[in-house]
Every structure is written in C-alpha cells, then in structure tokens.
Amino acid sequence: MKLKEINKLTKDQLHKNLEKFKKDLFNLRFRKINGQLTNPSKFRETKKTIARISTLINKK
C-alpha cells in the first residue's frame, strides 16, 4: 500500500488494515518456515506497511 493511499483512510479503516496486514505477516511467516514462500520481498513490504499504518494511527 502506498503512503498516499494510507493517508486517505480514516482511523477505523487504518485499524482494520493494520489487523489485516498483521494476519498477512503471520501467514507469510508460516509459508517461509514451510518453504512455500514464492516472493520473499512480500515479507519486507508487509512489515514496512504495518510500520507506516502504525505511525499514522499514532499521529492521528
């Protein structure tokens, strides 16, 4: 998710997206352990998106 897209969201939407990305990260960890992870960059991208959303939640 791009920063411009994240800035347009309301606080409730940010919380929902944060939970969604945390679940995605949890699933990516399991795929990594099992060797089923096809795109390792997705792991890093998801962590950065979680950080961006958390920062904006604290800001608002």
C-alpha positions in Angstrom: 0.0 0.0 0.0 1.3 3.4 -0.9 1.6 6.3 1.6 -0.9 8.4 -0.4 -3.5 5.6 -0.2 -2.9 5.2 3.5 -3.2 9.0 4.2 -6.7 9.0 2.7 -8.1 6.4 5.2 -10.0 7.1 8.3 -8.8 6.0 11.8 -11.2 3.0 11.8 -10.1 1.9 8.3 -6.5 2.2 9.5 -7.1 -0.2 12.4 -8.9 -2.7 10.1 -6.0 -2.6 7.6 -3.4 -2.9 10.4 -5.1 -6.1 11.6 -5.3 -7.4 8.0 -1.6 -6.8 7.4 -0.7 -8.4 10.7 -2.6 -11.5 9.7 -0.8 -11.5 6.3 2.6 -11.3 8.1 1.6 -14.2 10.3 0.7 -16.3 7.3 3.9 -15.3 5.5 6.0 -16.5 8.4 4.4 -19.9 8.2 4.9 -20.0 4.5 8.6 -19.1 5.0 9.1 -21.9 7.5 7.4 -24.5 5.2 9.3 -23.3 2.2 6.2 -22.2 0.3 7.1 -18.5 0.1 7.4 -17.6 -3.5 8.1 -13.9 -3.2 10.4 -13.1 -0.2 10.1 -9.3 -0.9 6.4 -9.5 0.2 7.6 -10.2 3.7 9.6 -7.0 3.9 7.0 -4.9 2.1 4.3 -6.1 4.6 6.4 -5.1 7.6 7.0 -1.7 6.2 3.3 -1.2 5.5 2.5 -2.2 9.1 5.0 0.4 10.3 3.5 3.1 8.1 0.0 2.4 9.3 1.0 2.3 13.0 2.8 5.7 12.6 -0.3 7.3 11.1 -2.5 5.9 13.8 -0.3 7.4 16.4 -0.1 10.7 14.5 -3.9 11.0 14.3 
